[in-house]
Amino acid sequence: MALYITDDCINCDVCEPECPNDAISMGDEIYVIDPDRCTQCVGHYDTPQCQEVCPVDCIPLDPKRVETEAQLQGKFEKLQEGG
């Protein structure tokens, strides 16, 4: 599953630089995660780094974007190839 940022985001700026896939960016009001780039840090780390650093715990799994570990690994590999 991709992750997403809830309205509880306080725009503290700590999650964006932690994302190894450049999936996090500033949206209209709060930070947002591009689900096509989010691998939950599969291929990079054992745990999602944005969740690790978020002080308000506002980055849950997106139940609308269910992905297996294999799918996340495939997405990671595609991103590494530049696609």
Contact map, one row per residue, 1 for C-alpha under 8 A:
11100000000000000000000000000000000000110000000000000000000011111111000100000000000
11110000000000000000000000000000001101110000000000000000000011001110000000000000000
11111000000000000000000000000000101001010000000000000000001111000000000000000000000
01111100000000000000000000000001101000000000000000000000001111000000000000000000000
00111111100000000000000000000011100000000000000000000000011100000000000000000000000
00011111100000000000000000000000000000000000000000000000011100000000000000000000000
00001111100000000000000000000100000000000000000000000000010000000000000000000000000
00001111110000000000000000000000000000000000000000000001010000000000000000000000000
00001111111100000000000000000110000000000000000000000001010000000000000000000000000
00000001111100000000000000000100000000000000000000000001000000000000000000000000000
00000000111110000000000000000110000000000000000000000000000000000000000000000000000
00000000111111100000000000000000000000000000000000000000000000000000000000000000000
00000000001111111000000000000000000000000000000000000000000000000000000000000000000
00000000000111111100000000000000000000000000000001001100000000000000000000000000000
00000000000111111110000100000000000000000000000011101100000000000000000000000000000
00000000000011111110011110000010000000000000000001000000000000000000000000000000000
00000000000011111111010000000000000000000000000000000000000000000000000000000000000
00000000000001111111000000000000000000000000000011000000000000000000000000000000000
00000000000000111111111100000000000000001000000011000000000000000000000000000000000
00000000000000001111111000000000000000001001000000000000000000000000000000000000000
00000000000000000011111000000000000011101000000000000000000000000000000000000010000
00000000000000011011111110000000000010000000000000000000000000000000000000000000000
00000000000000010011111110000000111111000000000000000000000000000000000000000000000
00000000000000110010011111000011110000000000000000000000000000000000000000000000000
00000000000000010000011111100011100000000000000000000000000000000000000000000000000
00000000000000000000000111111111000000000000000000000000000000000000000000000000000
00000000000000000000000011111111000000000000000000000000000000000000000000000000000
00000000000000000000000001111110000000000000000000000000000000000000000000000000000
00000000000000000000000001111110000000000000000000000000000000000000000000000000000
00000010111000000000000001111111000000000000000000000000000000000000000000000000000
00001000101000010000000111111111100000000000000000000000000000000000000000000000000
00011000000000000000000111100111110000000000000000000000000000000000000000000000000
00111000000000000000001110000011111011000000000000000000000000000000000000000000000
00000000000000000000001100000001111111000000000000000000000000000000000000000000000
01110000000000000000001000000000111111000000000000000000000000001000000000000000000
01000000000000000000001000000000011111000000000000000000000000000000000000100000000
00000000000000000000111000000000111111100000000000000000000000000000000000100010000
01100000000000000000101000000000111111111000000000000000000000000000000000000000000
11000000000000000000100000000000000011111110000000000000000000000000000110110000000
11100000000000000000000000000000000001111100001110000000000000000000000100000000000
00000000000000000011100000000000000001111111111110000000000000000000000000000000000
00000000000000000000000000000000000000111111111100000000000000000000100110010000000
00000000000000000000000000000000000000101111100000000000000000000000000010011000000
00000000000000000001000000000000000000001111110000000000000000000000000000000000000
00000000000000000000000000000000000000001111111110000000000000000000000000000000000
00000000000000000000000000000000000000001101111100000000000000000000000000000000000
00000000000000000000000000000000000000011100111110110000000000000000000000000000000
00000000000000000000000000000000000000011100111111110000000000000000000000000000000
00000000000000100110000000000000000000011000101111111000000000000000000000000000000
00000000000001110110000000000000000000000000000111111100001000000000000000000000000
00000000000000100000000000000000000000000000001111111100111100000000000000000000000
00000000000000000000000000000000000000000000001111111100000000000000000000000000000
00000000000001100000000000000000000000000000000011111110000000000000000000000000000
00000000000001100000000000000000000000000000000001111111111000000000000000000000000
00000000000000000000000000000000000000000000000000001111100000000000000000000000000
00000001110000000000000000000000000000000000000000000111110000000000000000000000000
00000000000000000000000000000000000000000000000000100111111100000000000000000000000
00001111100000000000000000000000000000000000000000100101111100000000000000000000000
00111100000000000000000000000000000000000000000001100100111110000000000000000000000
00111100000000000000000000000000000000000000000000100000111111000000000000000000000
11110000000000000000000000000000000000000000000000000000001111100000000000000000000
11110000000000000000000000000000000000000000000000000000000111111100000000000000000
10000000000000000000000000000000000000000000000000000000000011111100000000000000000
10000000000000000000000000000000000000000000000000000000000001111100000000000000000
11000000000000000000000000000000001000000000000000000000000001111110000000000000000
11000000000000000000000000000000000000000000000000000000000001111111000000000000000
11000000000000000000000000000000000000000000000000000000000000001111111100000000000
10000000000000000000000000000000000000000000000000000000000000000111111100000000000
00000000000000000000000000000000000000000100000000000000000000000011111110000000000
00000000000000000000000000000000000000000000000000000000000000000011111111000000000
00000000000000000000000000000000000000000000000000000000000000000011111111100000000
10000000000000000000000000000000000000110100000000000000000000000011111111110000000
00000000000000000000000000000000000000100110000000000000000000000000111111111000000
00000000000000000000000000000000000000000000000000000000000000000000011111111100000
00000000000000000000000000000000000110100000000000000000000000000000001111111110000
00000000000000000000000000000000000000100110000000000000000000000000000111111111000
00000000000000000000000000000000000000000010000000000000000000000000000011111111100
00000000000000000000000000000000000000000000000000000000000000000000000001111111111
00000000000000000000100000000000000010000000000000000000000000000000000000111111111
00000000000000000000000000000000000000000000000000000000000000000000000000011111111
00000000000000000000000000000000000000000000000000000000000000000000000000001111111
00000000000000000000000000000000000000000000000000000000000000000000000000000111111
00000000000000000000000000000000000000000000000000000000000000000000000000000111111
